[in-house]
Amino acid sequence: MNTTPDKPEQEEIRNLQYYVSHIRRDIANLFKWLILAVATGLIVGAVSSFFADSLKKVTSLRGIYPQIFLLLPVSGLLIVFLYQKIDKEDGGTNQVLSTIRSQDDVPFRSAPLIFISTILTHVTGGSAGREGAAIQLGGSIGNQLSRWLKLDEEDTHVMIMCGMSAAFSAVFGTPMAAAVFSMEVISVGIMYYAALLPCVIASIIAARFATGFGINPETFHVVNIPELTVETGVKMVIVAAACAAVSIIFCMALHGVSKFYSRFFKNPYIRIVAASFIIIGITILLHTTDYMGAGNNLIELAVEKGQTRPLDFFWKMLLTALTMRAGFRGGEIVPSFCIGATFGCLMGQIIGLSPSICAAAGMTALFCGVTNCPITSILIAFELFGFRGVSYYLIAVAISYSVSGYYGLYKDQTIVYSKYKAKYINRHTRF
């Protein structure tokens, strides 16, 4: 008697084996990334929480002893010395972005270097943020974890994005935006969905770790949100377009100051000392310390009270460019928040739309303009301001993304698809 299965039965067995093998592979992959994401979230969350707490303490110290600001040239010299001796080829956030595209590496020594140099920048009053440090810190740790675990190149890229998301989430307290940012910022027009699971899990864990560490997420209360009408919608379009223009000017200012330094101060030690004296001189002339550090005080005043001085955005833009391009460390994103909030608030006062909602929308629009990350921008608005002004935030992001062109903070960021047509272009952002 013939017991050999006929051809239809053999086909069914092969199909069953195929599906079982794929289910096993997917389950194994799920558990692998859950474990890696949890580990990354805990490790990066712990380091980033300590980093955020350190920044908070040195900022408070600077407030108690404002004369520390006069040590800006000393901290600058120390930063240049550390990078010249330890990591002369450091490329900052651009290095992390290029690593994910297999063009570079993020050495582990970048983590302590960016930590120390950002602390030095903030304690002495440089106009800088903290996200650049967080991204580099998280990317460096993610890269090192991948090396220790001997993961392949593709998994290493995911681990770097996972570390970036965890650090961004811990420092800012915005896990939704942090999870998406690392997937969106590398190549505009393409989302690295393979990293979605680990980035989300790592972001949530890092944010919860930071909260337990005493790093509370920042939120701002937007007041006087008007009903969306044709008139208010048109006014918001004007505000968003103006913020997009300012985002271009900010990128150009960073590039222009960099060229100025390269031309007149080729030696990095002389450059950072000269820049420090310029920054000190401008600050003394302005009779205010409001532009030191990230500028959270100006953001809070603009968003929650609808108050700003006419040139707050300009001075913050100028001092950030002078600080960051001289060799100080930290990042430009939080200063861009400040520039957007103060300029948006000013525009609201000029055109007769709630300065508070214009500050919130302006902050979101300018962030979108300098990072080319519209989805992250929308999520940041939701997490920082809530959902009441959602229509205005959506308008601001959409207009800014379209008007801001191909400029950006990161020269290694790639615009894969045109902003204006369903067309593949694959070009780097300007500057």
N, C-alpha and C positions, 0 to 999 in steps of 0.2 A: 504494500500500500504506500503511495507517494505522500510524504508528510511535508514536502518542501512548499513554503507559501507561494501562492501564485503572484504574478506581477503586481496587481493592484494592492495586495496585502504588503508586499515588499516596499512599495512606494509609500504606503501609510506609515510603516515602521521607520523608514528613513526620514519622513517628515516629522514624526514624533521625536526621533533622536535629535533632529535639527533644532526643534523648538525647545526641547529640554536643555540642550547644550547652551543655547542662547539665554534661556532663563537663568541657568546657573552662572553664566558669565555676567549677566546684568546684576544678579544678586551679589555676587562677589565684588563687582565694581562699586555697587551701592555701599556695602559695608566698608570697603577700602577707603572710599572718600569720606564716609561718615567719621571713621576713626581719624583719618588725616586732618579733616576739617576741625574736629573737636580739639585735637592736639594743637593745631595751629592757632585756633581761637584762644585757647588757654595760654599758650606761650606768648604769642604776640599781644594778646590782651593784657597780660601781666606787665610786659615790658612797656607797652604803650601807655598803660595806666600810670605807671611810675613816671614815664616821660611827661604825661599831661599834668600830673601832680607837681612835678619838678618845675614845669613852666609856670604853674599857678603860684608856687612859692617864690620863685625869683621875680615874678611880676609884682607880687606884694612887697618883696624886699626893695625893689626899685621905687615903689611908691613911698616907702618909709624913708629911704635914703636917696633922694633924687640926684644927689651929687655923683652917684655911681655913673650917671650918664656921661660924665667927663672921662670915664675910662673906656669909652667906645674905641679909641685908637688902639689901646692896649689889648682889648679882647680881639680886635681885628687882626693884630699882629700874631696873636696866639693861634687864631683860626688858620691863618695862612701858613704858619709854621707847621701845624699839625698835618695839614693836607700836603704840604711840600715834602714832609718827611715820611708820611705813612701812605697816602693815596693821591699821588700827584695827578693821576689820570681820572679822578672822580668826575662823573658826568651828571650827578644829581638825579633828578626824576627822569630825565631823558635816558639815562643809563638803564633804569628799570624798564622803561618802555621798549627800548631796543633789545633788551634781553629776551623779552617775551616773543620777539620776532627772530630769535636765534642769531642776533648780530653782536651780542656782547655778553658780559657776565656781571653779576652783582656780588662783589667780594664781601665776605662777612665783616671785614674790618670797616665797611661803610656804616654799619649799625652804630658802634660806639662813637665813631667820628661825627656822624650827623647829630647824634644825641648831644654830645658835648658842645659842638659848634653852635647848635640852635639855642642851647641854654645860655651860652656866652653872648649871643646876639640879643636875646631878650632881656637878660639882666642888665645890659648896658644901654638898652633903649633903641636898638635898631628897629626900623619899620619893616617887620617881617611876620609871616604867619607861622603855621606849624604843620600844615598838611604835606608840604614837600618833604619835611623830615619824617612824617608819619609814613608816607608812601615808600620812601627809601628804606626806612627802618623795617617796615613789614615785608617789603620785597626781599631785603637782604636776609632776614630770618627765614622766610619761606624758601629761598634758594638754598640756604645752608641745611635746613631740615631735609630737603630733597637730596642733597649730596650725602648726608649721613644715612639716609634710607636707600640710597643707590637707585633712585627712580630714573626712568628714561627721560629723554628731552621733552617730550610732549607733556608728561606729568609734571616735570619741573616748571614748565610755563604756568600750569594750573596752580601749582603750589605758590609761585610768586604772586599771582593774582589773588590767591587766597590770603596770603600774608598782607598784601596791600589793603584788601577789604577789611581785614580784622583790625589793622592799625588805624585806618580811616574811621572805622566805626567806634573804636575805643576813644579816640581823641575828640571826635565830633559828636558822638552819641546819636548818629543817624544811620542805623543798620541797613535800612532799605536802600538809601542812596549809596552807601559804602559798598554794598553787594554788587550793585550795577556799575558803579564808577569804574572799577578795575576792568570790567568786561567791555566797557564802552569807550574808554579813553584811548586805547592803543590804536585802533583803526576805526575811524569815523565812518559809519555806514555798515559796519560788520560787528555783530555781537558774538562774543566767545561763549556760546551757551554751554559748552562742555564744562565750563567752570561755574555754572550757576549753582549747583548743589553745594560744593565746598565753600564757595564765596558767601552764600546765604547763611549756612550753618556757622562758619567762622565769624561772620559779622555779628550775628545774634549773640554768640557766646562771648565775644570780645566786648560787646556793648554791655552785657549783663555783668561781666567781670569788672568793667570800669565803674559801673554803678555801685557795685559792692565795695569797690576800692574808695568810693567817695567822689568819683568824677561824674557829676550829674550832667545829663545832656542839656545843651542850651536850647531854649525855646523863647520865642518872642511873641508878645501879645499885640496883634494888629488891631487897631481901633478905627472906628468910623469907616467901615467898609460899605460903600454905596451900592445900591442895586445896579446890576449891569443893564445899561441902556445903550442905544446907538451913540449918544453923546459921550458917556463914560467909556464905552468901548473904543471909540475913535481917539479919545484922550490917552487911553492906555497904549494904543498903537504908537502914538507920538512919543510917549515916555520910553517904550521899549526900543523904538528905532534910535532914539537919542542915546540910550544906554549901549546899544550895539556899536554906535559910532565911538562912544567913549572906550568901549572894550578894544576897538581897533587902535585908538590913540594910546591906550595903556600898553598894548603889545609893541607899538612903534616906539614908545618912550623907553621901554626896557631895552629894545634893540639899539636905539639911538645912544642911550647912556653907555651901553656896552661898547659901542664903537668909539665913543668919546674917551672912555677909559683906556681902550686898547691903543688909541692914537697918542694920548698925552701921558699916560701912566703905564708903561709896558711892564715895569717891575711890579709883581703882585703885592709886595710889602709897601712900596710907595703908594700904589693905587689905593689900598685899603686905608692907609693913614690919611691920605688926601681926602678921600671920600668921607671919612669920619669927621674931619674938621669942617667939611662943607655941611654935613648933616647937623653937627653941633651948632654951627653958625646960623643956619636957617631956623633951627628950633629956638635958639635964643632970641632971634629977631621976631619970631612969631609969638613969643611969650606964652607958650602952651606946651604941655607934654602929651596932648591928646593923640598925636600921630605916632607915638612910640608903640612898639609891639604890634599886635594884630589889629587893634582899632575896635575892639568889642564895645567900648564905651560909646563910640560914635554911632555904631550900628544900633545899639539899644536906644539911644536918644532919638535917632531918626525914625525907627520903626514904631516904638512904643509911645513916643510923644510928638512925633511929626516935626522935630526941630533939627535944624542943621544950619551951619554958617555957609554963605555962598561959595566959599573957596575950600571947604573941607575936602571935597573929592579931589581937587587939584593938588593940594599939598600932600594928601595921602598918596596919590599917584606918583608924584615927584620923589618924595622921600623913600617910597618903596623901591622905585627904580634905582635911586642912588645907593640904597642899602644892599639890595639883592645882587646887583651887577658888580658891586665892589668886591664881593667874595664872602659876605656874610651869609648865614644859612637860616632856613626856616621854610620859606615858600611864599608864593604870591597869591594863593587862592583866598585866604582869609582877608588880606588887604583888598583883594578884588571885591569881596563881600562888602567891605567898608566903603569902597569907592562907589559901588552900585547903590548901596543903601542911601548914602549921603546925596549922591547925584539924583537918584530917583525922588527922594524927599524934596530936593530943591525944585525939580521939574513939577512935582505936584503943587508946590506953592505957587509956581509961575502960571500954570495953566488952570488952576482952580479945581484940582481933583485931590481927594484925601491924601495928604502927605504921607500918612502912615502906610496905606496900601501901596502907594507909589514907591515908598522906600523898600517894602518887602518885594514888590515886583521888580524894582530896579536891581536889587541885590541878586535876585534869581536870574534876571536877564543878562547882567554883566558876567555872572559866573558862566552862563551858557556861552556867551560870546568869546570868553578867553579859553574855555576848555572844549568847546564844540561837543558838549555832552547834554543833549536836550532831555533825555529820559532821567538822567541823574539830577538835572536841574529841577525838574518837576517834583521828583521825590524829595529833594532837599526842601523845597517850598512846603510840601505837605508836612514834613517832619519838624521843621522849624516854626512854621506859622499856622499849621492846622489846615482845615479844608474849607473854611468859610469864604475865602477869597479865591477859590480854585479857578474860576473863569478868568480872572485877571492874571493869575500866574501862567495859565495855559497860553493866553494871548502874548504875554511878555516873552515867554520862552520861544514860541513859534516865530514871532517877529525877529527876535534877537538872533536866533539860529540862521534865519534867512538873510538878514542884513549884514551880519558880522563878517561875511566872506570866508576866506581861507586863512585867517590869522589865528594865532593860538600861542599859548605859553610854552608849549613843548615842541621843539623843532623836530623831534623824532616821532611825533604823532602823525599818522598818515590819514589823509582824506581819501577813502577808497571810492566812494560814489559822490558824484556832484550833488551840491545842495539844491540845485535848480532844475536838474533833469534826471531821469532814471538812467544815468550814464556812468559807466566805470571810468574813473580818471586816475586813481592810485598816485597821489602826489602828497608830499609833506606839507604841513602847515608852514606858513611864513613865520620866520623868527623862531 
